[in-house]
């Protein structure tokens, strides 16, 4: 029983971290503060950008924990995470800028 408590602390830590980040996302989605909804950047509201960043943070944390990258060397972690953190915002930039252009041309 003692070994079980020592070995399961990390899953509770992961649970609470993901719960907090998800709760922030849900609260922002329910409340939708006017300052974040009305201000636009790259054709969409700042609230959408906050959701994208929080989702990337959660995805990176899940990859580090559940794919056991958290125990690897730092260079290997960054080798896996940096391409995703560069490629996803780049693709979103293309999507938002082209979508904004198409919207204004209609």
Contact map, one row per residue, 1 for C-alpha under 8 A:
1111100000000000000000000000000000000000000000000000000000000000000000000000000000000000000000000000000000
1111110000000000000000000000000000000000000000000000000000000000000000000000000000000000000000000000000000
1111111000000000000000000000000000000000000000000000000000000000000000000000000000000000000000000000000000
1111111100000000000000000000000000000000000000000000000000000000000000000000000000000000000000000000000000
1111111110000000000000000000000000000000000000000000000000000000000000000000000000000000000000000000000000
0111111110000000000000000000000000000000000000000000000000000000000000000000000000000000000000000000000000
0011111111000000000000000000000000000000000000000000000000000000000000000000000000000000000000000000000000
0001111111110000000000000000000000000000000000000000000000000000000000000000000000000000000000000000000000
0000111111111000000000000000000000000000000000000000000000000000000000000000000000000000000000000000000000
0000001111111100000000000000000000000000000000000000000000000000000000000000000000000000000000000000000000
0000000111111110000000000000000000000000000000000000000000000000000000000000000000000000000000000000000000
0000000111111111000000000000000000000000000000000000000000000000000000000000000000000000000000000000000000
0000000011111111100000000000000000000000000000000000000000000000000000000000000000000000000000000000000000
0000000001111111110000000000000000000000000000000000000000000000100000000000000000000000000000000000000000
0000000000111111111000000000000000000000000000000000000000000000000000000000000000000000000000000000000000
0000000000011111111100000000000000000000000000000000000000000000000000000000000000000000000000000000000000
0000000000001111111110000000000000000000000000000000000000000000000000000000000000000000000000000000000000
0000000000000111111111000000000000000000000000000000000001000000000000000000000000000000000000000000000000
0000000000000011111111100000000000000000000000000000000000000000000000000000000000000000000000000000000000
0000000000000001111111110000000000000000000000000000000000000000000000000000000000000000000000000000000000
0000000000000000111111111000000000000000000000000000010001000000000000000000000000000000000000000000000000
0000000000000000011111111100000000000000000000000000000000000000000000000000000000000000000000000000000000
0000000000000000001111111110000000000000000000000000000000000000000000000000000000000000000000000000000000
0000000000000000000111111111000000000000000000000000000000000000000000000000000000000000000000000000000000
0000000000000000000011111111100000000000000000000010010000000000000000000000000000000000000000000000000000
0000000000000000000001111111110000000000000000000000000000000000000000000000000000000000000000000000000000
0000000000000000000000111111111100000000000000000000000000000000000000000000000000000000000000000000000000
0000000000000000000000011111111110000000000000100000000000000000000000000000000000000000000000000000000000
0000000000000000000000001111111100000000000000000000000000000000000000000000000000000000000000000000000000
0000000000000000000000000111111100000000000000000000000000000000000000000000000000000000000000000000000000
0000000000000000000000000011111110000000000000000000000000000000000000000000000000000000000000000000000000
0000000000000000000000000011111111011000000000100000000000000000000000000000000000000000000000000000000000
0000000000000000000000000001001111111000000000000000000000000000000000000000000000000000000000000000000000
0000000000000000000000000000000111111100000000000000000000000000000000000000000000000000000000000000000000
0000000000000000000000000000000011111110000000000000000000000000000000000000000000000000000000000000000000
0000000000000000000000000000000111111110000011100000000000000000000000000000000000000000000000000000000000
0000000000000000000000000000000111111111000011100000000000000000000000000000000000000000000000000000000000
0000000000000000000000000000000001111111000011000000000000000000000000000000000000000000000000000000000000
0000000000000000000000000000000000111111100011000000000000000000000000000000000000000000000000000000000000
0000000000000000000000000000000000001111111111000000000000000000000000000000000000000000000000000000000000
0000000000000000000000000000000000000011111111000000000000000000000000000000000000000000000000000000000000
0000000000000000000000000000000000000001111100000000000000000000000000000000000000000000000010011001000000
0000000000000000000000000000000000000001111110000000000000000000000000000000000000000000000000011011000000
0000000000000000000000000000000000000001111111011000000000000000000000000000000000000000000000010000000000
0000000000000000000000000000000000011111101111111000000000000000000000000000000000000000000000000000000000
0000000000000000000000000000000000011111100111111100000000000000000000000000000000000000000000000000000000
0000000000000000000000000001000100011000000011111110000000000000000000000000000000000000000000000000000000
0000000000000000000000000000000000000000000111111111000000000000000000000000000000000000000000000000000000
0000000000000000000000000000000000000000000111111111100000000000000000000000000000000000000000000000000000
0000000000000000000000000000000000000000000001111111110000000000000000000000000000000000000000000000000000
0000000000000000000000001000000000000000000000111111111000000000000000000000000000000000000000000000000000
0000000000000000000000000000000000000000000000011111111100000000000000000000000000000000000000000000000000
0000000000000000000000000000000000000000000000001111111110000000000000000000000000000000000000000000000000
0000000000000000000010001000000000000000000000000111111111000000000000000000000000000000000000000000000000
0000000000000000000000000000000000000000000000000011111111100000000000000000000000000000000000000000000000
0000000000000000000000000000000000000000000000000001111111110000000000000000000000001000000000000000000000
0000000000000000000000000000000000000000000000000000111111111000000000000000000000000000000000000000000000
0000000000000000010010000000000000000000000000000000011111111100000000000000000000000000000000000000000000
0000000000000000000000000000000000000000000000000000001111111110000000000000000000000000000000000000000000
0000000000000000000000000000000000000000000000000000000111111111000000000000000010000000000000000000000000
0000000000000000000000000000000000000000000000000000000011111111100000000000000000000000000000000000000000
0000000000000000000000000000000000000000000000000000000001111111111000000000000000000000000000000000000000
0000000000000000000000000000000000000000000000000000000000111111111110000000000000000000000000000000000000
0000000000000000000000000000000000000000000000000000000000011111111111000000100000000000000000000000000000
0000000000000100000000000000000000000000000000000000000000001111111111000000000000000000000000000000000000
0000000000000000000000000000000000000000000000000000000000000111111110000000000000000000000000000000000000
0000000000000000000000000000000000000000000000000000000000000111111110000000000000000000000000000000000000
0000000000000000000000000000000000000000000000000000000000000011111111110000000000000000000000000000000000
0000000000000000000000000000000000000000000000000000000000000011111111110000100000000000000000000000000000
0000000000000000000000000000000000000000000000000000000000000001100111110000100000000000000000000000000000
0000000000000000000000000000000000000000000000000000000000000000000111111000000000000000000000000000000000
0000000000000000000000000000000000000000000000000000000000000000000111111101100000000000000000000000000000
0000000000000000000000000000000000000000000000000000000000000000000000111111100000000000000000000000000000
0000000000000000000000000000000000000000000000000000000000000000000000011111110000000000000000000000000000
0000000000000000000000000000000000000000000000000000000000000000000000001111111000000000000000000000000000
0000000000000000000000000000000000000000000000000000000000000000000000011111111100000000000000000000000000
0000000000000000000000000000000000000000000000000000000000000001000011011111111110000000000000000000000000
0000000000000000000000000000000000000000000000000000000000000000000000000111111111000000000000000000000000
0000000000000000000000000000000000000000000000000000000000000000000000000011111111100000000000000000000000
0000000000000000000000000000000000000000000000000000000000000000000000000001111111110000000000000000000000
0000000000000000000000000000000000000000000000000000000000010000000000000000111111111000000000000000000000
0000000000000000000000000000000000000000000000000000000000000000000000000000011111111100000000000000000000
0000000000000000000000000000000000000000000000000000000000000000000000000000001111111110000000000000000000
0000000000000000000000000000000000000000000000000000000000000000000000000000000111111111000000000000000000
0000000000000000000000000000000000000000000000000000000100000000000000000000000011111111100000000000000000
0000000000000000000000000000000000000000000000000000000000000000000000000000000001111111110000000000000000
0000000000000000000000000000000000000000000000000000000000000000000000000000000000111111111000000000000000
0000000000000000000000000000000000000000000000000000000000000000000000000000000000011111111100000000000000
0000000000000000000000000000000000000000000000000000000000000000000000000000000000001111111110000000000000
0000000000000000000000000000000000000000000000000000000000000000000000000000000000000111111111000000000000
0000000000000000000000000000000000000000000000000000000000000000000000000000000000000011111111100000000000
0000000000000000000000000000000000000000000000000000000000000000000000000000000000000001111111110000000000
0000000000000000000000000000000000000000010000000000000000000000000000000000000000000000111111111000000000
0000000000000000000000000000000000000000000000000000000000000000000000000000000000000000011111111100000000
0000000000000000000000000000000000000000000000000000000000000000000000000000000000000000001111111110000000
0000000000000000000000000000000000000000011100000000000000000000000000000000000000000000000111111111000000
0000000000000000000000000000000000000000011000000000000000000000000000000000000000000000000011111111100000
0000000000000000000000000000000000000000000000000000000000000000000000000000000000000000000001111111110000
0000000000000000000000000000000000000000001000000000000000000000000000000000000000000000000000111111111000
0000000000000000000000000000000000000000011000000000000000000000000000000000000000000000000000011111111100
0000000000000000000000000000000000000000000000000000000000000000000000000000000000000000000000001111111110
0000000000000000000000000000000000000000000000000000000000000000000000000000000000000000000000000111111111
0000000000000000000000000000000000000000000000000000000000000000000000000000000000000000000000000011111111
0000000000000000000000000000000000000000000000000000000000000000000000000000000000000000000000000001111111
0000000000000000000000000000000000000000000000000000000000000000000000000000000000000000000000000000111111
0000000000000000000000000000000000000000000000000000000000000000000000000000000000000000000000000000011111
